[in-house]
Amino acid sequence: MRMLAGRLHLKERSLRMETVEVPEPGADDVLVKVAAAGVCLSDVHLIEGGLTPRLLDGDVVTLGHETAGTVDRVGERVEGWKLGDRVLLQAGQRDRRGTVFTRGVDYDGGWAEYTVARADTLVAIPDDLPFEQACIIPDAVSTPWAAITATAQVRAGDPVAVWGVGGLGAHAVQLLRLIGAAPVIAVDPLGPARERALALGADVALDPAADGFAERVRELTGGLAVAFDFAGVPAVREQALTVLGRGGKLVLAGIANKPITIGSDSFFNYLELSIHGHYGSDASHVEELVRLAGQKRLDLAASISDVVPLAEAPAAVERLQRKEGNPIRLILRP
């Protein structure tokens, strides 16, 4: 049996929609019929060359690390899963040595009609959680959740700010409000992004280029407990460091591939500031978010900017590159 898949040819950095064989699950694997797959800025970076798989065997990979669907077939050693079970797939898996392989980067992902997943990377989802919302929980939602709860260890009442209200930052705003951070300040140069942040629960939305920006942040907070960079822009880090309060943290969730500059070590040391790198999430963070969504504490409906056929994946990538419509997440549906 054959299927459609969005395949990235790394030598040419070319995304091609191709007809390939449906993969065969191994003894410990599950074949999943894909119902929805997210289009992430990381996918764009892979296509453009900003990211390169480190652990891929070969030079062609099916993209897609945000995937949800139904169990279609199980391997002979798999227990606990049956035909038709609704699932999302963790965005990666560890081998016996602890090395993390990322789905849709280091091995074939979910931009396809079917995909294979190791059984222990499946997470059951509630019947009333739409696939389009479930698929983005790994990465788009779990990455900011892990940054907030694990790396930054935000507490209720902490004054915080989020720079970059895109696919990750928009969820960060929503999740920070969920856990009780206050105030939650959204920072973005785009007016529509600031409006979206307010709709998602930000207390204030500011333009980073506005006159008196730093004074306004200090007026609102007395100095931030945590500043989150989801933009991956050097200027963001420099600005954020100037508005941290004593003991404040700068969390780098965006990737700039540039040096980090501390304007004054005396200022940095006196206030006992710190900078923390952050990448991805653990399996437990995805499971926590599925429970929150199942309990109706987390509504991701507003995150789904559009749903398009799998065959239109290249066009969806172009929309994200152009930021057409300022999307949070575009979803592919086989």
N, C-alpha and C positions, 0 to 999 in steps of 0.2 A: 504494500500500500504506500502511496506517495502523498506528500503534503506540501503546502506553501510555507516558506520560511524566509525571514529577513536575515541575510548572511553578509557579514562584514569581511571583505577580502583585504587583509591588512597591508599587503604589499602595495596595493593601489589606493588604500583607504577608500574603498568603494562599497557602498551598501547596495546589494542586489537582491531583488525578490526572486527566489529560485524554487523550483520543485525538486524536493529531495525525498529520500526514503524515510518513512516513519521510524524513529529509533526503537530498538529493542531493549526493554528493561532487563537489567541483570537480576541475579538472585535476590539482592537486597534493595532493589529499586522498584519504583512505581512509574507507570506510564500515565501521564496526566493529559487530559483533553483540555487545552487552554481555552478559557472563556474571556479573559481580559489580561492585558499586559501594558504596563506603564511605559511612557517615553520620558526618559530622564535626561538632564543636562549631561550626565556622565556618558550617556550613549552618544550625544553630540560630540563630546570631547574625544571619544574613541574613534568616531568617524573622521574628525578633523585632524587627529594625530596628537592632541594634547595628552591623551592617555594611551598607554600601550600595555596589553596583557603581559604579565611576567611569567605566568605558569601555563599558558596555553600550549597544547601539543599540536603544532601545525600553525598555519597562518590564515585560517578561515574559522569564523565562529558565528553562531546564531546569537544575535543580541537579545537583551531583555532580562533584567535582574528583578523586575517587579511583576509577579505572575500569580494568577489564581485560576482555578478550574475544577474539574471533577476527575476522580480516579477512574481510569479506563481499564487498567490491567495491573496486576501486582506480581512481583517476582516470587519465586518458590519459597524463599525463606522469610518473606514479609508477613507479619501478623498485625492485626489491629486496623487494617484498612480494607475496604470493600468497594466494589464497583458502584460508582455514583456518589461517593463521599465528596462533599464540598471542601476544598482545601485552598490555602495559599502556600507558596513555597518560600522558604527562607532565601535570602539573597545570596547565600553562600554556604559552604560546608568546610569542615576541618578534616584533615587526614589524621592518621595515627600519630604523626609527629607534631601535630598542632598547627600545621600550615593551613592558612585560610585560602580557599579557592572561591572566586566570585562567579556566580551564575551570570551567563551572558558576557563574560569577560575571559575567564580561564577555562570555561566549558560552556556547552550550548545552553542558551537561555530560552525565554518564553515568547520571542517574536516568531511564533510558529503555531501550527494547528495542534501539534502534540509536542510534549517535552518529557524527558526522563528526569526523575529526581530520586535521590537516595531517600529511603522511607523515613529516616529520622529527621529529614528537613521539611516534612509536611506539617502543617498546622491546620487543624479542623476549624472551620468558620461557621457561624450561626446561619441558619436557613434564611434569616431576614437581612443578612448583610450582603448587599449587592457585590458581585464579583468585581465590578469597576472600582468600588471603594476598597475592597479587601486587598486587591493586588498591589496598591500603593503603600500599604502599611509597612512592608519591608523596604527600608531606605527612606522614602519620602516622608514617612511619619516616624519610623523607628530611629532614624539617625538623629533628628532633633530631640526626640524623647530621651535617648541615651545621653546626648550632650547635656540636657537639662538635669536629668536625675542622677546620672553616674559621674560624668566628668565635672560638671559645675556644682552638683549637689545643692540645687536651688531649694530654699525653704520658703514656706508661706510667709508673705510679707516682704520678701526681698525685692528691692527695686532693681529692675533689669531693663536692658535694651537689646533689640534685635536689629542688626544692620543687614539689609537685603531681604525683602519680603517676596521672594520667589517661591519655587517649589518646596524648599526646605524651610525657609524663614517664615512663610505663611503658616505652616504647621507649628513652628516654634511659638509663634504668637498665641495660637489657639491652645497649645499644651501648657504654656506658662500661665495662662489665665486659669486653666483647669486645676493646676496644683496650688494656686493662690498667690503667685508672685504679684507684687503691687508696688508702684505702678509698672505696667508693661508698656514700654515705649518702642514704637516701630520707627525705623529710620530707613528712608529710601528716597532717591532723587525723583522717582516717577510718581506723579500725582495719583494715577489709578492704583498703583501698588499701595500707597498710603491709605487710600479710601478702602481698599480691600482689607488692610490690616485692622482698621477701625471696625469693619463689619465682623471680623473674626475675633474681636475681643480686646484689641489694643486700647489702652486708656488714652494714649496720645500718639500721633503720627507726625514726625518731623522730617523736613528736608535737610540733609546734612550740609547743604551749601547755604542755608539761610543765615542771615546776620544774627549774631547772638545765640547761635546753636548751643555752644557749651554752657553759656549762662542759663539758658532755658532748661537744659538737662539738670544742672546743679540745683536750680530753683525747684524742680519737680522732685528731686531725689536726695539732695544733699551729697550726691556721689553714688554711682552705681555699685551694687554688689557684684553684678555679673554683666559683662558686655559680650554678646554673641556675634561673631562675624560669620554670616552665611553668604556673604558676597564674594569672598576670596579676592579682595582688593587691598593692596598695601596702604592706601590712604585711609581706608576704614580702620585698620589696626592703629594707625597713628592717632586718628581722631578719638577712637574709643579709649585709648590709654589716658587721654587728658581728662576724661569725665568719670573715671573710676573713683570710688571712695576708699577709705582705709581698708586694707585687706581685700580689695576688689580683684576680680578675676576677668581676664580676657580669654574667651574660648574660641579657638580657630576651627570652625567646622567647614569653612570654605577654603579652597586650595588656590593659592596664587602662584606658587613656585617662584617666590621672590623672597629676598632677605626681610627679616623683621627688624625694624628700627625702633630703639628706645631713645627718645629724645633726650632724657636726662636720667642718668642712673641714680642721682641723689634723690630726685622726686620719686622714682620707682622704688628705691630702697626705703625711703622715709615712710611712704604709705604702705609698705609691705605688699606690693602688688605681685601678681603672678600671671603667667601666660600658659595656657594649656592647649595642647593639640588634641583634636578629636577626629575619629574616623569610624563611620558605620555604627553598628549596634550588635548586641548579642542576641541569641535566640530568645532569651527570657524577655527582652524588651518587646519583641514582636508578640509574644504570647500575652504579655500584660496589656498591650494595646488592643488585641482581639477581645480580651475580656472587657475592657472599657467600652469598646464599641458594642459588644453584646449586651452590656448593661445600660446602653443608651447614654453613657457619659461623654461619648466622643462621636460627633457627627461629621462625616467626611464628604457629605453630599456636595458642598460648595467647592471642594477641591477638584472635582471632575469638570475640567473646562470644556472638553469635547470628547466624543467617542467616534472613532473612524475605523473603517475596515482595515484588516491587517495588510491587504494589498496596497494601501495608501501610506505605508510606513515612511517611505522617502519624503512624501509631502508633509507628513507630520513632523519629521525632523526639521525640514525647512521652516515650518511655522515656529518651531521652538527656537531655531537659530535667529529668526527675525523678531522673536518675542511678539508675534502677531496675536493680538488680543490679550497680551499679558497673562498667559496661561499659568495655572498652578500645575496641573497634570493633564496631558493628552493621553487617551487610552486607545489601544489597538484591540479590535475585536475580530477574531478569526471567523 
